Amino acid sequence: MTSAPTRLGGLLEPAQLSSMSLRNRFAMAPMTRGKSPGGVPNAENAEYYRARAAGGVGLIITEGTYVDDPAAGKSESVPRFHGEDSAAGWRTVVEGVHAEGAAIIPQLWHVGAERGDDATLNEGLPARSPSGLALSGSAMGEAMTTAQIDHVIGAFADAAALAKSIGFDGIELHGAHGYLLDEFLWERTNRRDDGYGGSRADRTAMPAELVRAVRAAVGPDFPIVYRYSQWKSGNFSATLADNPGELEHVLTPLVDAGVDVFHVSTRRHWLPGFPDAADGHPVKGLAGWTKELTGRPVITVGAVGVETVFVSKGPAPEVPIDERLDILREQYERGEFDVVALGRALLADAEWVAKMASGRADSITVFGTR
């Protein structure tokens, strides 16, 4: 990797995401680890996040954390975001990250049908989703009642309020990858015939209602980040929208409900979001379209600084790392995003940002080459 801080350009400059002031434009992406026994963050978790903050990122987004619903997740070792013991563990995490000069937000999560039928957390309880359908379209668990939907919305709002009281700098709602909120948005998994299903506009009703509840719980100035994706777990060709106009219909209700920032999850940040709507740009990723359509700040992500595409054991991405960094800088300079998230790059080397910023790129341990 070329050792040149100038390759990063303005990405090393401070950023403002809603009321969050970041020292640079690099974030740590959420990555599930399953290393919180009993769902409670421990000293190892606190050190893990502290080390990445010390390594130079401006914003930490925690791994997905279960909200207070019995069907929210499937594993007892994934951290939860409710209860006094969990709150105490997260408070220690926040203090460590802040001491290193970074901001931190928790990712609030309900897995929906992805709980499957072999969960160890609350064993025997069926998965709950919009229509009782897995991502394949086959039957899985049970369709949520309106009372269960109301409960989940309240659980997210309570978790957001807890995050604010603990000292987090904002929250992220996990609405990507085929989990619960995404299942409401996606036609294959939402076959409801009430006000939460049907047209694209109706399918946004539950996520938008949830955002409004979170906004009411945290007040007007606490940042709400919403993560979404086109692709789903095990289905990389899935789409919520096939063109910018359709995407606008998905995102506008979320903006109106109170989303401050969108975190756009893609596997390759350098690919066009809509190849048939290039709009004269050599690259206009999904993040770029999101920023244009919503006017909100955007976090991009997707195989930055790694040798393999996410969920892939095949060959390296078709574009070399150095060239991808150049494309990333160019996308930023065109105004396509505000912050870039690093995932596996920070698993391999907690000091990735600091090494890049100080001209020590040649010493970086690259994920996928060890």
C-alpha positions as a LaTeX table, in Angstrom:
\begin{tabular}{lrrr}
\hline
Residue & $x$ (\AA) & $y$ (\AA) & $z$ (\AA) \\
\hline
Met1 & 0.00 & 0.00 & 0.00 \\
Thr2 & 1.41 & 3.38 & $-0.95$ \\
Ser3 & 2.59 & 5.34 & 2.09 \\
Ala4 & 1.06 & 8.72 & 1.34 \\
Pro5 & $-1.24$ & 10.60 & 3.74 \\
Thr6 & $-2.21$ & 12.87 & 0.84 \\
Arg7 & $-4.02$ & 9.88 & $-0.68$ \\
Leu8 & $-6.66$ & 10.45 & 2.02 \\
Gly9 & $-7.01$ & 14.16 & 1.27 \\
Gly10 & $-9.88$ & 15.79 & 3.15 \\
Leu11 & $-10.82$ & 12.53 & 4.88 \\
Leu12 & $-8.40$ & 13.51 & 7.65 \\
Glu13 & $-10.25$ & 16.78 & 8.26 \\
Pro14 & $-12.84$ & 17.19 & 11.06 \\
Ala15 & $-16.47$ & 16.33 & 10.33 \\
Gln16 & $-19.83$ & 17.37 & 11.69 \\
Leu17 & $-22.60$ & 14.76 & 11.69 \\
Ser18 & $-25.67$ & 16.47 & 13.09 \\
Ser19 & $-24.53$ & 17.51 & 16.58 \\
Met20 & $-21.55$ & 15.10 & 16.59 \\
Ser21 & $-18.15$ & 16.72 & 16.08 \\
Leu22 & $-15.62$ & 14.20 & 14.76 \\
Arg23 & $-11.86$ & 14.67 & 14.61 \\
Asn24 & $-11.73$ & 13.07 & 11.16 \\
Arg25 & $-13.97$ & 11.36 & 8.63 \\
Phe26 & $-13.20$ & 7.74 & 9.52 \\
Ala27 & $-15.62$ & 5.58 & 11.47 \\
Met28 & $-15.42$ & 2.05 & 12.79 \\
Ala29 & $-18.20$ & $-0.01$ & 11.21 \\
Pro30 & $-20.39$ & $-2.25$ & 13.38 \\
Met31 & $-19.17$ & $-5.85$ & 13.43 \\
Thr32 & $-20.85$ & $-8.63$ & 15.42 \\
Arg33 & $-18.32$ & $-10.52$ & 17.54 \\
Gly34 & $-20.39$ & $-12.56$ & 20.01 \\
Lys35 & $-17.92$ & $-11.95$ & 22.83 \\
Ser36 & $-20.18$ & $-10.52$ & 25.52 \\
Pro37 & $-21.03$ & $-13.40$ & 27.89 \\
Gly38 & $-24.62$ & $-13.16$ & 29.02 \\
Gly39 & $-25.10$ & $-10.18$ & 26.75 \\
Val40 & $-23.14$ & $-7.85$ & 29.00 \\
Pro41 & $-20.13$ & $-5.85$ & 27.71 \\
Asn42 & $-17.04$ & $-6.73$ & 29.74 \\
Ala43 & $-13.48$ & $-5.46$ & 30.16 \\
Glu44 & $-12.32$ & $-7.17$ & 26.96 \\
Asn45 & $-15.06$ & $-5.42$ & 25.00 \\
Ala46 & $-14.13$ & $-2.05$ & 26.52 \\
Glu47 & $-10.47$ & $-2.51$ & 25.55 \\
Tyr48 & $-11.42$ & $-3.60$ & 22.03 \\
Tyr49 & $-13.28$ & $-0.36$ & 21.38 \\
Arg50 & $-10.75$ & 1.79 & 23.25 \\
Ala51 & $-7.91$ & 0.44 & 21.10 \\
Arg52 & $-9.68$ & 1.39 & 17.85 \\
Ala53 & $-10.37$ & 4.87 & 19.22 \\
Ala54 & $-6.71$ & 5.17 & 20.20 \\
Gly55 & $-5.85$ & 4.02 & 16.68 \\
Gly56 & $-7.25$ & 7.20 & 15.23 \\
Val57 & $-10.86$ & 6.77 & 14.08 \\
Gly58 & $-13.20$ & 9.69 & 14.62 \\
Leu59 & $-16.36$ & 7.67 & 15.31 \\
Ile60 & $-16.98$ & 4.23 & 16.78 \\
Ile61 & $-20.20$ & 2.45 & 15.82 \\
Thr62 & $-20.61$ & $-0.51$ & 18.12 \\
Glu63 & $-21.52$ & $-3.99$ & 17.05 \\
Gly64 & $-25.24$ & $-4.68$ & 16.86 \\
Thr65 & $-26.91$ & $-4.70$ & 20.29 \\
Tyr66 & $-30.25$ & $-6.34$ & 21.04 \\
Val67 & $-33.15$ & $-4.17$ & 22.12 \\
Asp68 & $-35.50$ & $-5.37$ & 24.85 \\
Asp69 & $-37.69$ & $-7.81$ & 22.95 \\
Pro70 & $-37.55$ & $-11.57$ & 23.63 \\
Ala71 & $-37.19$ & $-12.33$ & 19.89 \\
Ala72 & $-34.67$ & $-9.56$ & 19.17 \\
Gly73 & $-31.74$ & $-11.92$ & 18.66 \\
Lys74 & $-30.50$ & $-15.47$ & 18.70 \\
Ser75 & $-27.22$ & $-15.55$ & 20.66 \\
Glu76 & $-26.59$ & $-15.16$ & 24.38 \\
Ser77 & $-23.10$ & $-13.77$ & 23.71 \\
Val78 & $-24.20$ & $-10.79$ & 21.60 \\
Pro79 & $-24.44$ & $-7.66$ & 23.77 \\
Arg80 & $-27.85$ & $-6.33$ & 24.67 \\
Phe81 & $-28.92$ & $-2.74$ & 25.22 \\
His82 & $-31.23$ & $-2.96$ & 28.20 \\
Gly83 & $-30.87$ & $-3.73$ & 31.89 \\
Glu84 & $-28.65$ & $-2.23$ & 34.58 \\
Asp85 & $-25.75$ & $-4.65$ & 34.12 \\
Ser86 & $-25.60$ & $-4.00$ & 30.40 \\
Ala87 & $-25.82$ & $-0.24$ & 30.94 \\
Ala88 & $-22.91$ & $-0.38$ & 33.36 \\
Gly89 & $-20.81$ & $-2.29$ & 30.85 \\
Trp90 & $-21.60$ & 0.15 & 28.06 \\
Arg91 & $-20.81$ & 3.11 & 30.31 \\
Thr92 & $-17.28$ & 1.75 & 30.73 \\
Val93 & $-16.98$ & 1.37 & 26.95 \\
Val94 & $-18.09$ & 4.98 & 26.39 \\
Glu95 & $-15.67$ & 6.34 & 28.96 \\
Gly96 & $-12.74$ & 4.52 & 27.36 \\
Val97 & $-13.56$ & 5.70 & 23.84 \\
His98 & $-14.11$ & 9.29 & 24.91 \\
Ala99 & $-10.80$ & 9.29 & 26.78 \\
Glu100 & $-9.09$ & 8.54 & 23.45 \\
Gly101 & $-10.82$ & 11.44 & 21.70 \\
Ala102 & $-13.38$ & 9.59 & 19.58 \\
Ala103 & $-17.18$ & 9.73 & 19.49 \\
Ile104 & $-19.26$ & 6.57 & 19.90 \\
Ile105 & $-22.79$ & 5.45 & 19.07 \\
Pro106 & $-24.44$ & 2.06 & 19.67 \\
Gln107 & $-26.12$ & 0.15 & 16.87 \\
Leu108 & $-29.59$ & $-0.89$ & 18.04 \\
Trp109 & $-30.73$ & $-4.17$ & 16.53 \\
His110 & $-33.61$ & $-6.62$ & 16.09 \\
Val111 & $-32.83$ & $-9.52$ & 13.79 \\
Gly112 & $-36.43$ & $-10.41$ & 12.84 \\
Ala113 & $-36.71$ & $-13.64$ & 10.85 \\
Glu114 & $-32.93$ & $-14.03$ & 10.92 \\
Arg115 & $-33.36$ & $-15.34$ & 14.47 \\
Gly116 & $-34.09$ & $-18.62$ & 12.70 \\
Asp117 & $-35.31$ & $-21.74$ & 14.43 \\
Asp118 & $-32.16$ & $-22.65$ & 16.37 \\
Ala119 & $-31.69$ & $-19.64$ & 18.67 \\
Thr120 & $-30.01$ & $-20.20$ & 22.02 \\
Leu121 & $-31.31$ & $-16.90$ & 23.45 \\
Asn122 & $-34.84$ & $-17.50$ & 24.79 \\
Glu123 & $-34.73$ & $-20.96$ & 23.26 \\
Gly124 & $-37.99$ & $-22.20$ & 21.82 \\
Leu125 & $-39.44$ & $-18.77$ & 21.11 \\
Pro126 & $-40.27$ & $-18.45$ & 17.39 \\
Ala127 & $-38.74$ & $-15.77$ & 15.22 \\
Arg128 & $-40.95$ & $-12.73$ & 14.66 \\
Ser129 & $-41.06$ & $-10.74$ & 11.45 \\
Pro130 & $-43.52$ & $-8.75$ & 9.31 \\
Ser131 & $-45.08$ & $-11.79$ & 7.66 \\
Gly132 & $-43.45$ & $-14.86$ & 9.20 \\
Leu133 & $-41.17$ & $-15.24$ & 6.18 \\
Ala134 & $-37.44$ & $-15.90$ & 5.94 \\
Leu135 & $-35.33$ & $-13.96$ & 3.45 \\
Ser136 & $-35.82$ & $-16.80$ & 0.98 \\
Gly137 & $-39.56$ & $-16.24$ & 1.11 \\
Ser138 & $-40.22$ & $-19.53$ & 2.93 \\
Ala139 & $-42.12$ & $-19.76$ & 6.21 \\
Met140 & $-40.14$ & $-18.86$ & 9.33 \\
Gly141 & $-41.57$ & $-18.22$ & 12.78 \\
Glu142 & $-44.62$ & $-16.02$ & 13.10 \\
Ala143 & $-45.97$ & $-12.78$ & 11.72 \\
Met144 & $-45.93$ & $-9.95$ & 14.23 \\
Thr145 & $-49.15$ & $-8.69$ & 15.73 \\
Thr146 & $-49.71$ & $-4.95$ & 15.96 \\
Ala147 & $-49.16$ & $-5.23$ & 19.71 \\
Gln148 & $-45.78$ & $-6.88$ & 19.10 \\
Ile149 & $-44.87$ & $-4.14$ & 16.61 \\
Asp150 & $-45.79$ & $-1.51$ & 19.20 \\
His151 & $-43.64$ & $-3.29$ & 21.76 \\
Val152 & $-40.61$ & $-3.39$ & 19.46 \\
Ile153 & $-40.98$ & 0.29 & 18.60 \\
Gly154 & $-41.07$ & 1.08 & 22.32 \\
Ala155 & $-38.01$ & $-1.11$ & 22.92 \\
Phe156 & $-35.98$ & 0.83 & 20.34 \\
Ala157 & $-37.12$ & 4.14 & 21.86 \\
Asp158 & $-36.19$ & 2.96 & 25.36 \\
Ala159 & $-32.76$ & 1.80 & 24.16 \\
Ala160 & $-32.12$ & 5.15 & 22.48 \\
Ala161 & $-33.05$ & 7.01 & 25.66 \\
Leu162 & $-30.72$ & 4.73 & 27.63 \\
Ala163 & $-27.89$ & 5.46 & 25.18 \\
Lys164 & $-28.34$ & 9.18 & 25.72 \\
Ser165 & $-28.37$ & 8.79 & 29.51 \\
Ile166 & $-25.20$ & 6.67 & 29.46 \\
Gly167 & $-23.29$ & 9.33 & 27.51 \\
Phe168 & $-23.25$ & 8.00 & 23.94 \\
Asp169 & $-23.01$ & 10.65 & 21.22 \\
Gly170 & $-25.99$ & 9.37 & 19.20 \\
Ile171 & $-27.50$ & 6.06 & 18.08 \\
Glu172 & $-27.65$ & 3.95 & 14.94 \\
Leu173 & $-30.73$ & 1.97 & 13.92 \\
His174 & $-29.88$ & $-1.24$ & 12.08 \\
Gly175 & $-32.22$ & $-1.21$ & 9.11 \\
Ala176 & $-29.99$ & $-3.19$ & 6.72 \\
His177 & $-29.06$ & $-6.72$ & 5.58 \\
Gly178 & $-32.47$ & $-8.35$ & 5.89 \\
Tyr179 & $-33.00$ & $-7.76$ & 9.62 \\
Leu180 & $-36.34$ & $-6.65$ & 11.07 \\
Leu181 & $-36.60$ & $-3.05$ & 9.83 \\
Asp182 & $-35.31$ & $-4.07$ & 6.41 \\
Glu183 & $-37.85$ & $-6.92$ & 6.32 \\
Phe184 & $-40.64$ & $-4.37$ & 6.60 \\
Leu185 & $-39.19$ & $-2.39$ & 3.68 \\
Trp186 & $-38.57$ & $-5.37$ & 1.39 \\
Glu187 & $-41.45$ & $-6.68$ & $-0.72$ \\
Arg188 & $-40.35$ & $-10.32$ & $-0.45$ \\
Thr189 & $-40.56$ & $-10.39$ & 3.35 \\
Asn190 & $-43.46$ & $-7.97$ & 3.87 \\
Arg191 & $-46.73$ & $-9.42$ & 2.63 \\
Arg192 & $-48.93$ & $-7.74$ & 5.23 \\
Asp193 & $-52.35$ & $-6.46$ & 4.27 \\
Asp194 & $-52.68$ & $-3.87$ & 7.05 \\
Gly195 & $-51.21$ & $-0.37$ & 7.23 \\
Tyr196 & $-47.68$ & $-1.79$ & 7.55 \\
Gly197 & $-47.65$ & $-3.58$ & 4.20 \\
Gly198 & $-48.65$ & $-3.26$ & 0.57 \\
Ser199 & $-47.22$ & $-0.37$ & $-1.44$ \\
Arg200 & $-43.65$ & 0.84 & $-1.07$ \\
Ala201 & $-44.99$ & 3.80 & 0.93 \\
Asp202 & $-46.96$ & 1.52 & 3.27 \\
Arg203 & $-43.93$ & $-0.72$ & 3.78 \\
Thr204 & $-42.02$ & 2.28 & 5.16 \\
Ala205 & $-44.68$ & 2.90 & 7.81 \\
Met206 & $-43.20$ & 0.77 & 10.59 \\
Pro207 & $-39.56$ & 1.95 & 10.26 \\
Ala208 & $-40.74$ & 5.57 & 10.01 \\
Glu209 & $-42.98$ & 5.16 & 13.05 \\
Leu210 & $-40.04$ & 3.69 & 14.93 \\
Val211 & $-37.80$ & 6.62 & 13.99 \\
Arg212 & $-40.46$ & 9.06 & 15.22 \\
Ala213 & $-40.66$ & 7.23 & 18.54 \\
Val214 & $-36.89$ & 7.31 & 18.92 \\
Arg215 & $-36.82$ & 11.01 & 18.09 \\
Ala216 & $-39.47$ & 11.70 & 20.71 \\
Ala217 & $-37.44$ & 9.73 & 23.27 \\
Val218 & $-34.10$ & 11.49 & 22.70 \\
Gly219 & $-35.16$ & 15.01 & 21.75 \\
Pro220 & $-34.33$ & 17.16 & 18.72 \\
Asp221 & $-30.53$ & 17.37 & 19.00 \\
Phe222 & $-29.43$ & 13.76 & 19.62 \\
Pro223 & $-28.18$ & 12.23 & 16.33 \\
Ile224 & $-30.12$ & 9.36 & 14.79 \\
Val225 & $-28.17$ & 7.35 & 12.19 \\
Tyr226 & $-30.09$ & 4.90 & 10.01 \\
Arg227 & $-28.20$ & 2.05 & 8.33 \\
Tyr228 & $-29.73$ & 0.54 & 5.24 \\
Ser229 & $-28.65$ & $-1.64$ & 2.34 \\
Gln230 & $-29.91$ & $-3.00$ & $-0.93$ \\
Trp231 & $-28.38$ & $-6.47$ & $-0.36$ \\
Lys232 & $-29.57$ & $-8.98$ & 2.20 \\
Ser233 & $-27.76$ & $-11.75$ & 4.04 \\
Gly234 & $-27.17$ & $-14.45$ & 1.44 \\
Asn235 & $-28.82$ & $-12.41$ & $-1.34$ \\
Phe236 & $-26.40$ & $-9.90$ & $-2.79$ \\
Ser237 & $-28.59$ & $-9.05$ & $-5.79$ \\
Ala238 & $-31.61$ & $-8.00$ & $-3.73$ \\
Thr239 & $-32.86$ & $-4.43$ & $-4.04$ \\
Leu240 & $-35.20$ & $-2.12$ & $-2.16$ \\
Ala241 & $-35.18$ & 0.24 & $-5.13$ \\
Asp242 & $-34.24$ & $-0.24$ & $-8.76$ \\
Asn243 & $-33.77$ & 3.44 & $-9.59$ \\
Pro244 & $-33.23$ & 6.76 & $-7.77$ \\
Gly245 & $-36.93$ & 7.62 & $-7.84$ \\
Glu246 & $-37.88$ & 4.43 & $-6.03$ \\
Leu247 & $-35.09$ & 4.97 & $-3.49$ \\
Glu248 & $-36.39$ & 8.46 & $-2.79$ \\
His249 & $-39.77$ & 6.96 & $-1.88$ \\
Val250 & $-38.05$ & 4.67 & 0.62 \\
Leu251 & $-35.82$ & 7.28 & 2.25 \\
Thr252 & $-38.02$ & 10.39 & 2.35 \\
Pro253 & $-40.38$ & 9.04 & 5.05 \\
Leu254 & $-37.35$ & 8.23 & 7.20 \\
Val255 & $-36.01$ & 11.76 & 6.76 \\
Asp256 & $-39.40$ & 13.23 & 7.62 \\
Ala257 & $-39.54$ & 11.02 & 10.73 \\
Gly258 & $-36.24$ & 12.35 & 12.06 \\
Val259 & $-33.21$ & 10.54 & 10.61 \\
Asp260 & $-30.13$ & 12.80 & 10.72 \\
Val261 & $-27.56$ & 10.61 & 8.97 \\
Phe262 & $-27.72$ & 7.61 & 6.63 \\
His263 & $-25.17$ & 4.80 & 6.82 \\
Val264 & $-25.27$ & 3.15 & 3.40 \\
Ser265 & $-24.02$ & $-0.43$ & 3.52 \\
Thr266 & $-22.53$ & $-1.76$ & 0.29 \\
Arg267 & $-19.98$ & $-4.51$ & $-0.35$ \\
Arg268 & $-18.03$ & $-2.39$ & $-2.87$ \\
His269 & $-18.11$ & 1.37 & $-2.31$ \\
Trp270 & $-16.63$ & 2.05 & $-5.78$ \\
Leu271 & $-19.48$ & 0.51 & $-7.78$ \\
Pro272 & $-22.31$ & 2.71 & $-9.10$ \\
Gly273 & $-25.50$ & 2.57 & $-7.06$ \\
Phe274 & $-27.62$ & 2.58 & $-10.21$ \\
Pro275 & $-25.57$ & 1.68 & $-13.30$ \\
Asp276 & $-28.32$ & 2.89 & $-15.65$ \\
Ala277 & $-28.45$ & 6.32 & $-14.00$ \\
Ala278 & $-24.80$ & 7.32 & $-14.02$ \\
Asp279 & $-25.65$ & 11.02 & $-14.37$ \\
Gly280 & $-22.33$ & 11.71 & $-16.06$ \\
His281 & $-20.20$ & 10.59 & $-13.11$ \\
Pro282 & $-17.49$ & 7.92 & $-13.50$ \\
Val283 & $-18.60$ & 6.52 & $-10.15$ \\
Lys284 & $-21.70$ & 7.46 & $-8.21$ \\
Gly285 & $-22.18$ & 4.99 & $-5.43$ \\
Leu286 & $-25.33$ & 4.29 & $-3.46$ \\
Ala287 & $-24.03$ & 6.66 & $-0.79$ \\
Gly288 & $-23.81$ & 9.45 & $-3.36$ \\
Trp289 & $-27.37$ & 8.88 & $-4.50$ \\
Thr290 & $-28.53$ & 8.80 & $-0.88$ \\
Lys291 & $-26.95$ & 12.15 & $-0.10$ \\
Glu292 & $-28.37$ & 13.73 & $-3.25$ \\
Leu293 & $-31.89$ & 12.43 & $-2.64$ \\
Thr294 & $-32.11$ & 13.20 & 1.09 \\
Gly295 & $-29.81$ & 16.15 & 1.70 \\
Arg296 & $-28.61$ & 14.35 & 4.83 \\
Pro297 & $-24.98$ & 13.54 & 5.73 \\
Val298 & $-23.96$ & 10.05 & 4.66 \\
Ile299 & $-21.56$ & 7.37 & 5.87 \\
Thr300 & $-20.21$ & 5.08 & 3.14 \\
Val301 & $-18.66$ & 1.64 & 3.59 \\
Gly302 & $-17.56$ & $-1.31$ & 1.48 \\
Ala303 & $-14.21$ & $-3.12$ & 1.26 \\
Val304 & $-12.00$ & $-0.14$ & 2.13 \\
Gly305 & $-8.43$ & $-1.26$ & 2.82 \\
Val306 & $-9.07$ & $-5.03$ & 2.65 \\
Glu307 & $-8.15$ & $-7.80$ & 0.23 \\
Thr308 & $-11.53$ & $-9.56$ & 0.11 \\
Val309 & $-15.09$ & $-8.43$ & $-0.45$ \\
Phe310 & $-17.38$ & $-8.82$ & 2.58 \\
Val311 & $-18.76$ & $-12.37$ & 2.97 \\
Ser312 & $-16.40$ & $-13.67$ & 0.33 \\
Lys313 & $-13.56$ & $-16.18$ & 0.42 \\
Gly314 & $-12.90$ & $-15.84$ & $-3.27$ \\
Pro315 & $-10.35$ & $-13.71$ & $-5.10$ \\
Ala316 & $-9.48$ & $-10.16$ & $-4.12$ \\
Pro317 & $-11.71$ & $-7.32$ & $-5.36$ \\
Glu318 & $-11.16$ & $-6.44$ & $-9.00$ \\
Val319 & $-9.78$ & $-3.00$ & $-8.03$ \\
Pro320 & $-6.49$ & $-2.94$ & $-6.03$ \\
Ile321 & $-6.44$ & $-1.34$ & $-2.56$ \\
Asp322 & $-4.41$ & 1.72 & $-3.60$ \\
Glu323 & $-6.70$ & 2.43 & $-6.56$ \\
Arg324 & $-9.76$ & 2.02 & $-4.34$ \\
Leu325 & $-8.38$ & 4.62 & $-1.93$ \\
Asp326 & $-7.95$ & 7.02 & $-4.81$ \\
Ile327 & $-11.55$ & 6.38 & $-5.90$ \\
Leu328 & $-12.70$ & 6.88 & $-2.29$ \\
Arg329 & $-10.97$ & 10.25 & $-2.10$ \\
Glu330 & $-12.45$ & 11.28 & $-5.45$ \\
Gln331 & $-15.94$ & 10.26 & $-4.33$ \\
Tyr332 & $-15.50$ & 12.36 & $-1.19$ \\
Glu333 & $-14.25$ & 15.33 & $-3.18$ \\
Arg334 & $-17.35$ & 15.09 & $-5.38$ \\
Gly335 & $-19.48$ & 15.29 & $-2.25$ \\
Glu336 & $-20.85$ & 11.75 & $-2.37$ \\
Phe337 & $-20.34$ & 11.07 & 1.34 \\
Asp338 & $-19.20$ & 12.70 & 4.57 \\
Val339 & $-17.66$ & 9.84 & 6.57 \\
Val340 & $-16.26$ & 6.44 & 5.57 \\
Ala341 & $-16.60$ & 3.38 & 7.79 \\
Leu342 & $-13.90$ & 0.73 & 8.11 \\
Gly343 & $-14.81$ & $-2.76$ & 9.24 \\
Arg344 & $-12.43$ & $-5.66$ & 8.77 \\
Ala345 & $-9.51$ & $-3.29$ & 8.16 \\
Leu346 & $-9.77$ & $-2.33$ & 11.84 \\
Leu347 & $-10.08$ & $-5.94$ & 12.95 \\
Ala348 & $-6.74$ & $-6.64$ & 11.31 \\
Asp349 & $-5.06$ & $-3.43$ & 12.47 \\
Ala350 & $-6.53$ & $-1.17$ & 15.16 \\
Glu351 & $-4.11$ & 1.59 & 14.10 \\
Trp352 & $-5.10$ & 1.65 & 10.42 \\
Val353 & $-6.13$ & 5.31 & 10.47 \\
Ala354 & $-3.18$ & 6.52 & 12.52 \\
Lys355 & $-0.73$ & 4.64 & 10.30 \\
Met356 & $-2.27$ & 5.99 & 7.11 \\
Ala357 & $-2.34$ & 9.53 & 8.49 \\
Ser358 & 1.32 & 9.45 & 9.56 \\
Gly359 & 2.74 & 7.91 & 6.39 \\
Arg360 & 3.17 & 4.41 & 7.81 \\
Ala361 & 0.84 & 2.62 & 5.40 \\
Asp362 & 3.53 & 0.05 & 4.61 \\
Ser363 & 3.30 & $-1.21$ & 8.21 \\
Ile364 & $-0.45$ & $-1.83$ & 8.11 \\
Thr365 & $-1.61$ & $-5.40$ & 8.61 \\
Val366 & $-4.13$ & $-5.91$ & 5.80 \\
Phe367 & $-7.20$ & $-8.07$ & 6.40 \\
Gly368 & $-7.21$ & $-10.94$ & 3.95 \\
Thr369 & $-3.43$ & $-11.24$ & 3.63 \\
Arg370 & $-2.51$ & $-12.84$ & 6.94 \\
\hline
\end{tabular}
